[in-house]
């Protein structure tokens, strides 16, 4: 409490300086100790055109940049959000920060404030670059699961695991759509997915062929897939001599 | 004046913490690869680090931050190729590692050549350079020239501020020995190319210093199966 008069004095001298520099300011007050707020009044002639404060403030804020993290636009702090623990799978309540935009490298520098080992993002490419292909696979599965859960559709995690495995099998990630499928060797598989005619046209023009080993390719031709019970044939001994009604 | 000094010490402090974190991650990395390091070397506290590696004026002296480590017997075994008729007593293709920090803003070909020469001269099989600045493309071209004597790896200090393998999305990676790899391919009747892949430039592959053709076993936790293993081939 000792420095209170001191602060008032400081405030008054600052007010004087501000008023001197900008004559339109008629009153000025600010938080000298914390620097958290500033309150001032502007006085203009009554015949002056309207002053739009918002754009002026925006410009001032842009000019007085204090700290920024590239790529991160807005942040929201949630004190107790339900999150699923990645290790135990249980739902726990934790304090989290949601951000608009991703900058994983910068986040690692703020280890004192956030736990860098629990960062999650839907930017799979960023995860791949910073944490590697296995983390990217895990993110794909989590994000896919999140989309389905959000719509109340229950999808078995094993389907998503399969998609994650397929997308990351090259060490990077391939999109799971007709573009990612372009590298597939089986034209019928590609055709049965999407844009049948375009894939058929490409196959014709390139003189491509299908050896009918992929499950989709075989289904297109009305054959059993070479998987599961289709992987083998059952042969049994026929009793030709005994005629068809006799069981020998 | 006092303000500027204050700013200076603050920047210094940040620099020390940065160097300390990278130092710890580098040690963890070397230990995770299978080299022998004492536990107190790896888990050095900030204060101990400060007394050891800062100069009198309070700045980090990165030229003092260097260490070497010998491979453990298990690691030697893992990296020894199987004996053949022509080569009944194969030598392990792994040896002592040398780790050095560098605070140049940019590492050129000359500095890289000097480092590689030093590593090959001292018979270090692996040399690791941890940089605060960047590497020039000419310097990168120096690395393969020394490949037959020593393998040079480089990391940015910024990337080592945290240990990426501690992230909850990164499962445990275990590198397989050659014997284990052949056993795996035989058991599942696979060709090498049928395995899923991991790139050599993948951050986790870099962390473990994986070489082309090595197979890494990935132990994931699963909701349905508890724990299960998957494999990736380094390409």
Interface residues (C-beta under 8 A of the other chain):
Chain A: X86 X87 X89 X105 X108 X109 X111 X116 X117 X118 X119 X120 X127 X129 X130 X131 X132 X133 X134 X135 X138 X139 X157 X158 X161 X165 X168 X169 X170 X171 X172
Chain B: X21 X158 X159 X161 X162 X164 X166 X167 X168 X169 X170 X171 X173 X196 X197 X198 X199 X202 X203 X204 X205 X218 X220 X221 X222 X223 X224 X230 X232 X235
